[in-house]
Amino acid sequence: MNSNKWDVIVVGAGFAGLKAALELKESGKQVLVLEARDRVGGRCKAGEICGNTIDLGGQWVGPNQHLLLEQARAVQVETYPQYTQGENLLYLNHKLSRYRGDLPRLPILSLLELGLLEQRWKRQIKSLNTHKPWLGKKAQRWDSQSIESWLKSNVFTDATREFVRIITRALLCAEPNQVSYLCLLEYMRQGQGLESLINTRGGAQQDKFVGGAWQIPYRMSQQLNDCIVLNSPVRGITQNDTGVEVSTTEHTYTCQHVIVATPPGLATKIHYAPKLPSQKWGLLQRMPMGAVIKVHVAYEKPFWRSKGLTGAVVSDSHHFNILFDQSPDDESVGLLVGFLDGAHAIEMSAWSEKDRKTQITQDLVDYFGRDAANPIAYVDQDWTQEEWSLGGYVAHMPPGVMSQFGDALREPVGRLHWAGTETAQQWCGYFDGALESGIRAAKEVLQAQQ
Ligand SMILES: Cc1cc2nc3c(=O)[nH]c(=O)nc-3n(C[C@H](O)[C@H](O)[C@H](O)COP(=O)(O)OP(=O)(O)OC[C@H]3O[C@@H](n4cnc5c(N)ncnc54)[C@H](O)[C@@H]3O)c2cc1C
């Protein structure tokens, strides 16, 4: 047994764990961060295509994500705007059309219905209890339905239904029949409404980080010096009245409090003694990760720009159905970035990378024409196969989970505290929410140790 005695051990060196550790260190606590992987950052990871550094995980930041912007400034990572000059493409019902701005040009009746739906969502979101959205009669009713079943009885035009399905996949990387309608409402509340979530200008996709978002956790980890131990998956946590023992395969560390800052599914792989309360254990088992493969495709030039296109596409029928321009400012190469999400990600995870590339190139030809037929490079990152993420972007709650198990989401269990973007109260699913959760968990520990 390692005899070191720490004030706090943090499990996981993603944004949440790193932020918690920095807060605690600043308050003079002895902190140790145990990270399963050989790198920090979790769902934020660096990659490379045609000599350009890229983000294989999260990358965008919106103007209302203040904690993330503040953190980026603190480690001197600057932002620059997502390219938006020109028109976007919409592929709906086998028809390709162009539109400006963030809301696709749907058939007139659907557009009217979408406008009404947005107003309705605003009212429903406003009625949610901010800290415990599962409380209240309506919340219980909303939690008893999937997004799909709610859609079938509340939305009547085909294009609006299809648009909501696309949004569900794009936001949660899950199919509308898998997610509680209440979970979607709470996600929209946390992200300050639908427009703030899906928009580029003024929304969560407004800006990117110069050199990549991955630098932020990397630089945060440098401030923690030797407090981080990589390649150290935590296997067991044992607590009693006097402290906690945290064991990896090779060591056992002792401390006063633990912050578990992993995705919910990975927290279930840790052995707890005494066992977690049934409500917490049940919750952790019932929060599956979404499924996503992030794809970068490179061309000699960003040819779509000269056709008056932004490079952004939304489609209801292709595998590669959400994409954006990712080209460097000097246009030395044309880069498109996008996602295979939900069922498409599950299906294509079983394909070879070569077959995925062929299908995706075909999808791009449908959108942009023959210019897209010959990419010069292709990189994809299958998050469903990441042992220490289990998927992405975020875990969701199926029907019935939030109302029965929600109370356990952030509630400490003895000396154990819970962080991670899934426990956020604002911007769940985003870096910003992860930072918020780390700050909250650190505060809880500081109070407990007063
Ligand atoms: C493809 C993709 C695109 C995304 N796009 C965006 C975006 O544009 N903007 C945005 O804000 N967000 C985006 N996100 C979401 C964002 O990446 C996450 O919300 C955020 O990184 C979560 O941080 P976290 O610290 O909560 O969890 P994680 O990043 O998952 O960190 C948890 C850490 O715990 C470690 N761990 C797990 N189990 C153990 C164990 N037993 N012992 C020790 N360590 C363990 C993991 O290895 C990991 O490092 C995206 C995510 C993906 C996958």
The ligand as an ORCA input file, in Angstrom:
! r2SCAN-3c Opt
* xyz 0 1
  C     -16.977     14.061    -30.730
  C     -17.286     15.033    -29.607
  C     -17.546     16.349    -29.913
  C     -17.848     17.262    -28.891
  N     -18.018     18.594    -29.204
  C     -18.077     19.507    -28.190
  C     -17.959     20.909    -28.465
  O     -17.780     21.297    -29.634
  N     -18.039     21.780    -27.428
  C     -18.196     21.349    -26.127
  O     -18.246     22.189    -25.193
  N     -18.271     20.016    -25.837
  C     -18.191     19.102    -26.829
  N     -18.189     17.755    -26.544
  C     -18.454     17.334    -25.167
  C     -17.230     17.537    -24.265
  O     -16.119     16.923    -24.864
  C     -17.519     16.930    -22.886
  O     -18.691     17.518    -22.359
  C     -16.406     17.167    -21.881
  O     -15.132     16.935    -22.427
  C     -16.634     16.263    -20.670
  O     -15.612     16.482    -19.708
  P     -15.619     15.649    -18.356
  O     -14.423     16.052    -17.595
  O     -16.950     15.761    -17.723
  O     -15.514     14.104    -18.802
  P     -14.373     13.352    -19.671
  O     -13.780     14.266    -20.665
  O     -15.000     12.104    -20.163
  O     -13.245     13.012    -18.596
  C     -13.369     11.912    -17.738
  C     -11.973     11.332    -17.520
  O     -12.076     10.248    -16.597
  C     -11.176      9.236    -17.001
  N     -11.625      7.988    -16.364
  C     -12.743      7.264    -16.617
  N     -12.813      6.212    -15.777
  C     -11.714      6.284    -14.961
  C     -11.224      5.489    -13.883
  N     -11.871      4.395    -13.446
  N     -10.058      5.858    -13.290
  C      -9.400      6.973    -13.705
  N      -9.820      7.749    -14.719
  C     -10.966      7.420    -15.339
  C     -11.280      9.257    -18.518
  O     -10.170      8.650    -19.126
  C     -11.359     10.755    -18.786
  O     -10.084     11.318    -18.999
  C     -17.900     16.815    -27.533
  C     -17.628     15.475    -27.247
  C     -17.322     14.590    -28.265
  C     -16.990     13.154    -27.915
*
